């Protein structure tokens, strides 16, 4: 099968790495790709938001499946443009991608589908959560425990020009559950936790994600099926009812409150860096399942899990998320790989044959082991040998889980 992968980040590198293993793959192309993806696929210098350029490329390559990674092209209708010309696409239509593109729309869908979520508030009073309605690269959510934080959040989001939502502040551990969908059914992946805040101890501003790990202790197959039945499938049914069937990855961001799980947000694509922790645990042909979903034939397919754990540590530019870094030489990638880590390129470029920084989040370093503690040790061993000017990373990714923390959909009464 000839496949075109759209995107250039760590998520797309992880997808390319997993797709490259598929027995049915004959050619893997990427647009625009990155230096890590270029080791696995033929890269083409076409931006992910260039629908006309991607359509022309897909035609010239006679690709049989297009896999779209980033959210912005999906919300912008890239999948629709490709489908109009007969291409099989793994990725939702623009109408279905509104589940991420508009938080107000997502709240409306959840209300219609009977899905528990945070209550929307009419006044911005602490404690609360202030959200930008539209896309914000994972940085549009502000958790506010004081009125001063509320005021700062409102000022920061005022320039976005879009609607601002205020919701109740829920308490509890967070959990992400991604499911591959064909418009009717859903095949879940391993439950995963990510770390959004910039600094240790979940302090600092929200980011696109500073690390993740999977699976989540205590969230076994029965809990996963309960979540898919109570969250994913009702959303699929509601979107289908609205003539916007969802084909792609439906990502549910959840909080495990004392009263049960509550949906914080939906994303319309693979998470980043969650994908870098989830895909190494898959046992099965990912390409076969993505192709089945794209053609509405997911029934009967499945993806198993290897009995391992994965931890991903993101190494970022010094001023991320406020600013990125470009042109700084990156050392130690080969040493990290030689030590057994998976190194996923998120914000890199090739300059005169040398690997340099090119973004905010630069690399995702994934360790795989028999336990979360072993996987965490491998990820941080990789972080210790990679270097570039100003490099920083959180030191507490998966620390609680490695120390024995476990989770449940509901807490037992005292």
N, C-alpha and C positions, 0 to 999 in steps of 0.2 A: 504494500500500500504506500502510495506517495502522500506525504503529510507536510502541510505548511503550518508552522507554529508561529504565532504572532506575539511579539513582545521582546523585551530586552533585559529583564531583571532576574533576580534570584529564583523567583517562582518559575519563570520560563526555563531557566537552566535546569532546575530540578525536573521539570516536565520532559525536557529534551533527554536528560539522563535516563529517565524511566522509559520513555518511548523508544529510545535506541536499543533497549533490550528486547523489544517485541519481535517475535518470530515472523510476523506478517509484514514488518516494515521493509520496504524496498528503498525508499529515499526519504530523508528528513531534511526539510528546508526551514529556515527561520528568517523572519523579517521584524526588526533589523538584527536581532541577536546580540551577542556580546562575545568577548574573547573566550569565555568558558564554553558557550554554546557552539562556537566555531570549531571546537574539537570534536563535536558530535554531529554537526549538521552543516549544510552549505548556507551561509548567511547572505542576505540580500539587503542593500542599504535603503530600505523603504520603511518609513515610520509607521507605527501601529495605528496612527490616526489618519493615514493616507488611504482612504477607501478605494479611490480610483487606482492608485498604484498597486495596492494589494490585489485588487480584482484582476488587473492586467498580469500580475505575477502569477496568480493562481491559474489563469488561463494558459499562460506560456508554459507552465510546468505540468499542466494537466493533473493537478493534485486531486486526490480522492477524498481527503479530509482536511479541513482547516480547524485548528485548535486555537482559540483566542484567549490570551492570558489576561491582559489588563482590563480594568473596569471601564475606563473612560471610552475606549472604542466600542465596547458593548452597549453602554448607555447611549452612545452616539448613533447606534444602528448599524454597525459594521456587519454583524451577522445577517441582518436583513438584506443588505446590499449583495452579499455573497450568495445567499440563498436564492435571490431573484434570478441569478444566472445559473442555478442548478447545482451549486456546490453543497456538499454535506458539511455542516458546520457544527462543531461542539462549542456552544456558547449561546446565551439567550438572545432573543430579539430585543430591540430597543424598548418595546412595551413591557416585556417581562423583566428586563434589567432595571426598570424603575424601582424594583424592590430594594435596590441599593442606591439608585440615582436620586430618589426622593424619600427621605425619612417620613415625611407626612403621608406619602402614598403607602409606605410600608405599614404605618400605624393603621391606616384605613383597611388594608388587606387583612391585617391581624385581627382587627375588630370584627370584620365580616366572617373570618374563618374561626373565630372563637379561641384565639391563641392568647395566652396570658403574657402580658408585657408590662413595662413600667407605665404608670398613669401619666397622662399629659396634664401639665399644670397651666393655669391661665396667668399666673404671676411668677416672675423670676425672683423668688425668695429662697435664700439658703435654708437648709441644704437642698440642692437640686442638681440636675445635670442639664447643661446648655449645649445644644447641638445645632450645627449647620444643616439645613435640609438637604443640600446637594453634596456632590463628591468633594472630599477634602483630603484624599490620600491618607486616610487613617488619622488625620490630625484635627478633625472638626468636632471632637467631643471634649467637653470641659466638665470635669467633676468638681463641683463647687460646694465646699463645706462652710464657707463664710460669705457674707455679703460682698466683701471686697473682691473675692474670687469671682462671684457672679458678675460684678460690674466690669472686671477685667475681661471676662469671657465675652460679654455683650459688646464691649468696645472692639475686641479682637475680631469678632464675627461680623461687625457692622459693615465692614468694607467688602464682604463677599457678595452683597447685593441680593441674596436669596432669603428665603424664610428662615427664621430661627425658632427652634422648638425647645421647650422647657419641660423636663420630665422629673418625676420623683426620683430620689436617690435610693436605689436598692442596695442592700448589703449582702455579701456572700462571695464565695469563690466564683471565678468565671470559667467557662468551658466553651470551646468551639466544636461544632460538629458539622462536617462537610459531607454532602451527599451528591452523588452523580445522578442526574435526573434526565428523563426522556420526555417530560411533559405530563406523564401519568404516574410513574413509579420512581423510587429512589433507592440507590445502593449506597449505604453509608461507608465512610472511611473511618480510620481510627480516631477516637476522641482526642482532642489536643488542647493544651493551654498555651496561650501566648502572653508576652510581656510587653505592654504598650508604652509604659512610662520610660522616660529617657534614662533614669538613674536608678541605682540600687534602692531597694526598699520601696519600689513603686512610687518614686518621687520624680518631680520634674514634669515637663510637658508631655502630652501624648505624642507618639511617633507612629510611623508605619509598622513598627514592631521591632523589638530589640532581641528577641529570642523566642523559642518555643520548645515544647517537648511532647512526646506521645509514646504510649497511650497514657491516659489519665488514670491513676490508681483508684480502684473502686467503681469505675464506670465501665462495667462489663457489657457483654452482648445483650443481656436483657434490658439494661438501662438504655443502651443505644437504640434498641428497637422501640422502646417506650417513647423516646424523644422523636424518632422518625415518625412514629404513628401520631404523636400529638402535636408536632410542629411542622415537619417537612411536608407530609402528605396533605394536611389541610391547606397549606399554602399552595401546593401544586393544584389542588382541586379548585381553589378560589381563583387562581390566575387563569386556569383553563376556562372557568365559568365566564371570565372577563375577556375571553378570546385572545389571551396572551399566554399560551402554554409555555412553561419554562423548560428549556433544554440546555443543560450545562451543569455547573456546580452551584447548588444552593447551600450557602454557608450561613449557619445560624450561630450568632454570638449570644450566649446564654449566661445568666447568673443563677447560681444555685442558692436560692433563698431558703429560709426556714419553712416557707409555705410552698416550696416546690420550685421548679425551674421557671424562669421568666426570660423572655426574649429581649435582648438589648438592641440587636440590630440584625439585619440580613445583608449579606454580600452576594453578588451575582457571579462569583468566580472563585478560583482557588485562592486561598489566603497566602500572604507573604509576610513572615517566614513559615507559617504553618505547613505549607506544602513541602518544605525542605525536611520537616520532621515526619510527615505522614507517608510520603512516597517510599522512603527506604523500608517501611514496614509492610508494604503491599506484597502479597503472594498471588501472582496472577498476571495476566496480560492486560495492562492498562489500555493499550491501543485498541484491543478488541472491545473493551467495555465502552470507551469513548465513542468508537464508531457505531456501536449498537445504540447508544443513547442518541447520537446525532440522527439516526434513521428511525427512531421511535421503537426500537426493538430490544429494550433493556430487560424485559421479562426473561427470566431463566439464566441471566448472567450473574456472576458474583466475583468478589475479590476477597481472598483470604488475607490473614495477617500472620506474619512470621512471629515466633515467640521471642521478640526482642523489644528494645526501647531505643528511641532516638532523641537526642537533644541538639538543638541548633542555637549557636551563639552568633549574634550579628556583630561584626566589627564595623564601626561607623566613623565618619569624619568628626573631627574635634567639636565643631559647632552644630552638628546635626541635632535637632531638626530645623534649627534656624537657618543653616547654610550647609552646603556640601563642600567637597574638595575636588579639585581637578588638577591632574598632572603630577601628583606625588608618586614616586616610585614605590611599588609594592614588592616586598621581599617575603620569602618563606613559604609561598604557596606549595611549591614542590615538596618541601620538608613536611608540611602538614599532611599532604596526600600520602607521602611515604610512611607517615605514622599511622595511617589507616583512616584518616578523616575524609569525609566528603566535603569538597570546597565548592560552593555554589557562588558564581559571580553575580553580584547585584548591581554594582555601580563601578564598573571597570572599563578600561579602554586599552588598546594597544598603540603604543607610540614609539616609533623607530624600533619595533621588535621587542619592546619592553612593556611589562604590565604596569599600568598607572591607574590612579583613582579617577573616578568620573561620576561622582554623585554624593549622596548623603550616606546611605547604607552601602558599604563597599563589598563585603563578602558575608556569606552565611556559612559557618563552620559547623558541620553536623557530625556528631559522634554517634555510633551505633554500638550497643552492647547488650548483654544478657539482662541487665537491670538498668534502671534510670541512673543510678549512681555510677555505673560503669560507663554508660553513654555520656554522662556529664563530664566525667574525668577525661574521656577521649576528646570531647569538644573543646574543653579548656586547655588540654595539651596542645591542640592545634592553634588556639588563640595565642599561646605563649611563644610560638615560633613565627607567626605572621607579623609583619610590621610595615607601617608607613607613617609618615610624619603626622602627628596629631591623632593617631589611632586611639579609639577608646571603645570599651564594651562594658556591659553590666557583668558583675561577678556573681550574681545570685540567680541566674537562670536555672530553673528546676531544682533549686536548693531544698525547698520544703519537701517536694516529692521524693527526692533522693534520700532525705532524712526520715522518710516513712509516713509522710502525710497522705491521707486517703480521703476520698470524696464520695458523696452520695447525692442522689436527686432530691432527697428529703432527709432532714435530720430526725433521728429518733427522739421522741419526747423524753424529758428527764424522768 
